[in-house]
Amino acid sequence: MKRIALLVAALLLAAPAFAATAPKVALQSIGDLPVVERTPYDEAATPAQADAAVKAAFDRAKKSHKRVLIDLGGNWCGDCIVLSNLMELPELKPFVEKHFEIVVVDVGRFDKNLQVPARFGFTARLIGVPTIIIATPDGKLVNGKDVFALASARDLTPQAIADWLAKYAS
């Protein structure tokens, strides 16, 4: 039994070694982030349109063998705007596009398109946004205990966000 515990501990410690290497982000602070995208979420999207967008991302992922990154948020959310703009940085955007099929879903003020997180078992009120769901092309949740990690994106460094994304890159 002790031998199994040691093996499991060794595998857990080695797990980050299998993650992609995050690109180096030149910005030292979120305060230096240029704001280019102010409304990344389609507020007019119906549940059917949100479901279609998610389905399209999974269809692309099956062909590209990338993971799907579902960004649940709202245009009213400062952390959502920060994350959206950070992922547009020249040093981060190619990395994100290389590893993920991205779909952005407006959840309003936690009252719209909640069928999307429910698909992954998140049926209670979301703790915060952005909520980031990362899944394999066949729909298996990858970051189950970590979906709310970027809900306070403006309190993180740009490099910390890049490192978090790299942890779940395919």
C-alpha positions in Angstrom: 0.0 0.0 0.0 2.8 2.4 0.9 4.5 1.6 -2.5 1.3 2.5 -4.3 1.1 5.8 -2.4 4.6 6.6 -3.3 4.0 5.8 -7.0 0.9 8.0 -7.0 2.8 10.9 -5.3 5.6 10.6 -7.9 3.1 10.7 -10.8 1.3 13.7 -9.4 4.6 15.6 -9.0 5.6 14.6 -12.6 2.2 15.7 -14.1 3.3 19.3 -14.7 6.2 18.0 -16.7 3.7 16.9 -19.3 2.0 20.3 -19.6 2.9 22.6 -22.5 5.4 25.3 -21.8 3.8 28.7 -21.5 5.0 31.5 -23.7 6.7 34.4 -21.9 4.4 37.4 -21.5 6.2 40.7 -21.6 3.6 42.5 -19.5 4.5 42.5 -15.8 1.1 43.7 -14.7 -2.5 43.6 -15.8 -2.5 47.3 -15.5 -0.2 47.5 -18.6 -2.7 45.5 -20.7 -4.0 47.4 -23.7 -7.8 47.2 -23.9 -8.8 46.4 -27.4 -11.8 44.1 -27.0 -14.5 45.6 -24.9 -17.4 43.3 -25.8 -16.2 39.7 -26.4 -19.5 38.1 -25.4 -22.5 38.0 -27.8 -25.3 39.2 -25.5 -27.9 38.5 -28.2 -27.0 34.8 -28.5 -29.9 32.5 -27.8 -29.5 29.2 -26.0 -29.7 27.5 -29.4 -27.0 29.7 -30.8 -24.7 29.2 -27.8 -25.2 25.4 -28.1 -24.4 25.6 -31.8 -21.2 27.6 -31.1 -20.1 25.0 -28.5 -20.9 22.2 -30.8 -18.9 23.9 -33.6 -15.9 24.2 -31.3 -16.1 20.5 -30.5 -16.4 19.6 -34.1 -13.3 21.7 -34.9 -11.5 20.1 -32.0 -12.2 16.6 -33.3 -10.5 17.5 -36.5 -7.6 19.5 -35.0 -7.1 17.3 -32.0 -7.0 20.3 -29.8 -8.8 20.9 -26.5 -11.9 23.0 -26.3 -11.8 26.2 -24.1 -15.2 27.5 -23.2 -15.1 31.0 -21.9 -18.2 31.7 -19.9 -18.7 35.4 -19.0 -20.3 38.7 -19.6 -19.4 42.1 -21.0 -20.2 43.7 -17.7 -17.3 41.7 -16.0 -13.9 43.4 -15.7 -12.1 40.1 -15.2 -13.7 38.7 -18.4 -12.5 41.8 -20.4 -9.0 41.4 -18.9 -8.8 37.7 -19.9 -10.2 38.4 -23.4 -7.6 41.1 -24.0 -4.8 39.1 -22.5 -5.5 36.2 -24.9 -5.2 38.7 -27.8 -1.6 39.6 -26.9 0.8 38.8 -29.7 2.9 36.5 -27.5 -0.1 34.6 -26.1 -2.6 34.5 -29.0 -0.6 32.0 -31.2 -0.1 29.7 -28.2 -3.8 29.7 -27.3 -4.8 29.1 -31.0 -2.3 26.3 -31.3 -3.7 24.4 -28.3 -7.4 25.2 -28.0 -10.5 25.6 -30.0 -12.1 28.6 -28.3 -15.8 29.4 -27.8 -17.0 32.4 -25.9 -20.5 32.2 -24.3 -22.4 35.0 -22.7 -24.0 33.9 -19.4 -25.4 37.3 -18.7 -25.6 37.9 -15.0 -25.6 34.2 -14.3 -29.0 33.9 -15.9 -28.3 33.0 -19.6 -27.0 30.0 -21.5 -26.5 28.0 -18.2 -27.2 24.8 -20.2 -23.5 25.0 -21.3 -21.9 24.7 -17.9 -24.7 22.2 -16.9 -23.4 19.9 -19.6 -20.2 19.5 -17.6 -22.0 19.1 -14.2 -22.1 22.8 -13.1 -25.8 23.1 -12.3 -25.5 25.4 -9.3 -24.9 29.1 -9.6 -21.5 29.8 -11.1 -19.1 31.1 -8.4 -17.7 33.8 -10.7 -16.8 34.7 -14.2 -14.9 34.2 -16.3 -15.5 30.5 -15.8 -13.2 28.6 -18.1 -14.2 25.0 -19.0 -11.5 23.0 -20.8 -12.5 19.7 -22.4 -11.1 17.1 -24.6 -12.6 16.8 -28.2 -14.9 14.0 -27.0 -16.3 16.2 -24.2 -14.5 15.1 -21.1 -13.8 17.9 -18.6 -10.1 18.5 -18.0 -10.0 21.2 -15.4 -12.9 20.3 -13.2 -11.5 21.6 -9.9 -10.0 24.7 -11.6 -12.8 26.2 -13.7 -13.1 29.3 -11.5 -9.3 29.9 -11.3 -9.5 33.0 -13.6 -12.6 34.5 -12.1 -10.3 37.1 -10.6 -8.0 37.5 -13.6 -7.2 41.1 -12.9 -5.6 40.0 -9.6 -3.2 37.7 -11.4 -0.1 38.5 -13.4 -0.2 38.0 -17.1 2.4 35.3 -16.8 0.4 33.4 -14.2 -2.6 33.3 -16.6 -0.3 32.1 -19.4 1.1 29.4 -17.1 -2.5 28.4 -16.1 -3.5 28.0 -19.8 -0.3 26.0 -20.5 -1.2 23.6 -17.7 -4.3 22.5 -19.6 -2.9 22.8 -23.2 -3.1 19.6 -25.3 
